[in-house]
Amino acid sequence: MSDNGLWAAADATNSANSLFRTGPRLINIETEESTLLTASYDENEIISAAANDVNNDGTIVVGELNEKPAYWSKATGRYTLLSTGSEADGGVAFSITADGRYAVGKLT
């Protein structure tokens, strides 16, 4: 949930395979409008996707895409993979600052 309480990030599980999260959503708490963050992807492009946290204006959601740390942008409607450097090949972003400038997570 955003620090100001206006936005929430949520996950749903693929009904065909409960191991994979494929329904990450951004929810406007005031209007209850829900945006599917993977709507612009073909089903075969996604192994997994997650939404873990959102900034205060609901424009950036952090999580993962295909087991790699990523953020979703309202401006593009797509995820952008975050650099993992040479030390890791996967991970997840767990939290984002209210202004959307910084995120924290785990590399694997």
Contacts in CASP RR format, 6 or more apart in sequence:
PFRMAT RR
TARGET T0000
AUTHOR 0000-0000-0000
METHOD contacts of the structure
MODEL  1
MSDNGLWAAADATNSANSLFRTGPRLINIETEESTLLTASYDENEIISAA
ANDVNNDGTIVVGELNEKPAYWSKATGRYTLLSTGSEADGGVAFSITADG
RYAVGKLT
1 7 0 8 1.000
1 8 0 8 1.000
1 9 0 8 1.000
1 29 0 8 1.000
1 53 0 8 1.000
1 54 0 8 1.000
2 8 0 8 1.000
2 53 0 8 1.000
2 54 0 8 1.000
2 55 0 8 1.000
2 56 0 8 1.000
2 58 0 8 1.000
2 98 0 8 1.000
3 56 0 8 1.000
3 98 0 8 1.000
4 56 0 8 1.000
4 98 0 8 1.000
5 29 0 8 1.000
6 28 0 8 1.000
6 29 0 8 1.000
6 30 0 8 1.000
6 56 0 8 1.000
6 58 0 8 1.000
7 26 0 8 1.000
7 27 0 8 1.000
7 28 0 8 1.000
7 29 0 8 1.000
7 54 0 8 1.000
7 55 0 8 1.000
7 56 0 8 1.000
7 57 0 8 1.000
7 58 0 8 1.000
8 26 0 8 1.000
8 27 0 8 1.000
8 29 0 8 1.000
8 54 0 8 1.000
9 24 0 8 1.000
9 25 0 8 1.000
9 26 0 8 1.000
9 27 0 8 1.000
9 51 0 8 1.000
9 52 0 8 1.000
9 53 0 8 1.000
9 54 0 8 1.000
9 61 0 8 1.000
9 62 0 8 1.000
9 63 0 8 1.000
10 24 0 8 1.000
10 25 0 8 1.000
10 27 0 8 1.000
10 34 0 8 1.000
10 51 0 8 1.000
11 21 0 8 1.000
11 23 0 8 1.000
11 24 0 8 1.000
11 25 0 8 1.000
11 50 0 8 1.000
11 51 0 8 1.000
12 21 0 8 1.000
12 22 0 8 1.000
12 23 0 8 1.000
12 24 0 8 1.000
12 25 0 8 1.000
13 20 0 8 1.000
13 21 0 8 1.000
13 22 0 8 1.000
13 23 0 8 1.000
14 20 0 8 1.000
14 21 0 8 1.000
14 22 0 8 1.000
14 23 0 8 1.000
20 47 0 8 1.000
20 48 0 8 1.000
21 48 0 8 1.000
21 49 0 8 1.000
21 50 0 8 1.000
22 38 0 8 1.000
22 46 0 8 1.000
22 48 0 8 1.000
22 49 0 8 1.000
23 36 0 8 1.000
23 37 0 8 1.000
23 38 0 8 1.000
23 49 0 8 1.000
24 36 0 8 1.000
24 37 0 8 1.000
24 38 0 8 1.000
24 49 0 8 1.000
24 50 0 8 1.000
24 51 0 8 1.000
24 61 0 8 1.000
24 63 0 8 1.000
24 72 0 8 1.000
25 34 0 8 1.000
25 35 0 8 1.000
25 36 0 8 1.000
25 37 0 8 1.000
25 51 0 8 1.000
26 34 0 8 1.000
26 35 0 8 1.000
26 37 0 8 1.000
26 51 0 8 1.000
26 54 0 8 1.000
26 58 0 8 1.000
26 61 0 8 1.000
26 72 0 8 1.000
26 74 0 8 1.000
27 33 0 8 1.000
27 34 0 8 1.000
27 35 0 8 1.000
28 34 0 8 1.000
37 49 0 8 1.000
37 51 0 8 1.000
37 61 0 8 1.000
37 72 0 8 1.000
37 77 0 8 1.000
37 79 0 8 1.000
38 46 0 8 1.000
38 49 0 8 1.000
39 77 0 8 1.000
40 77 0 8 1.000
40 78 0 8 1.000
41 78 0 8 1.000
46 65 0 8 1.000
46 66 0 8 1.000
47 66 0 8 1.000
47 67 0 8 1.000
48 64 0 8 1.000
48 65 0 8 1.000
48 66 0 8 1.000
48 67 0 8 1.000
49 63 0 8 1.000
49 64 0 8 1.000
49 65 0 8 1.000
49 66 0 8 1.000
49 79 0 8 1.000
50 63 0 8 1.000
50 64 0 8 1.000
50 92 0 8 1.000
51 61 0 8 1.000
51 62 0 8 1.000
51 63 0 8 1.000
51 72 0 8 1.000
52 61 0 8 1.000
52 62 0 8 1.000
52 63 0 8 1.000
52 64 0 8 1.000
52 92 0 8 1.000
52 93 0 8 1.000
52 94 0 8 1.000
52 95 0 8 1.000
53 61 0 8 1.000
53 62 0 8 1.000
53 63 0 8 1.000
53 93 0 8 1.000
53 94 0 8 1.000
53 95 0 8 1.000
53 96 0 8 1.000
53 103 0 8 1.000
54 60 0 8 1.000
54 61 0 8 1.000
54 62 0 8 1.000
54 96 0 8 1.000
55 61 0 8 1.000
55 96 0 8 1.000
55 97 0 8 1.000
55 98 0 8 1.000
55 99 0 8 1.000
55 100 0 8 1.000
56 98 0 8 1.000
56 99 0 8 1.000
56 100 0 8 1.000
58 74 0 8 1.000
59 73 0 8 1.000
59 74 0 8 1.000
59 75 0 8 1.000
59 100 0 8 1.000
60 71 0 8 1.000
60 72 0 8 1.000
60 73 0 8 1.000
60 74 0 8 1.000
60 96 0 8 1.000
60 100 0 8 1.000
61 71 0 8 1.000
61 72 0 8 1.000
61 96 0 8 1.000
62 69 0 8 1.000
62 70 0 8 1.000
62 71 0 8 1.000
62 72 0 8 1.000
62 93 0 8 1.000
62 94 0 8 1.000
62 95 0 8 1.000
62 96 0 8 1.000
62 103 0 8 1.000
63 69 0 8 1.000
63 70 0 8 1.000
63 71 0 8 1.000
63 72 0 8 1.000
63 92 0 8 1.000
63 93 0 8 1.000
63 94 0 8 1.000
64 70 0 8 1.000
64 91 0 8 1.000
64 92 0 8 1.000
64 93 0 8 1.000
65 79 0 8 1.000
65 81 0 8 1.000
67 90 0 8 1.000
67 91 0 8 1.000
67 92 0 8 1.000
67 108 0 8 1.000
68 81 0 8 1.000
68 82 0 8 1.000
68 84 0 8 1.000
68 89 0 8 1.000
68 90 0 8 1.000
68 91 0 8 1.000
69 81 0 8 1.000
69 82 0 8 1.000
69 84 0 8 1.000
69 90 0 8 1.000
69 91 0 8 1.000
69 92 0 8 1.000
69 93 0 8 1.000
69 103 0 8 1.000
69 105 0 8 1.000
69 107 0 8 1.000
70 79 0 8 1.000
70 80 0 8 1.000
70 81 0 8 1.000
70 82 0 8 1.000
70 93 0 8 1.000
71 79 0 8 1.000
71 80 0 8 1.000
71 82 0 8 1.000
71 93 0 8 1.000
71 96 0 8 1.000
71 103 0 8 1.000
72 78 0 8 1.000
72 79 0 8 1.000
72 80 0 8 1.000
73 80 0 8 1.000
82 93 0 8 1.000
82 103 0 8 1.000
84 90 0 8 1.000
84 91 0 8 1.000
84 107 0 8 1.000
87 107 0 8 1.000
88 107 0 8 1.000
88 108 0 8 1.000
89 108 0 8 1.000
90 107 0 8 1.000
90 108 0 8 1.000
91 105 0 8 1.000
91 106 0 8 1.000
91 107 0 8 1.000
91 108 0 8 1.000
92 105 0 8 1.000
92 106 0 8 1.000
93 103 0 8 1.000
93 104 0 8 1.000
93 105 0 8 1.000
94 103 0 8 1.000
94 104 0 8 1.000
94 105 0 8 1.000
94 106 0 8 1.000
95 103 0 8 1.000
95 104 0 8 1.000
95 105 0 8 1.000
96 102 0 8 1.000
96 103 0 8 1.000
97 103 0 8 1.000
END
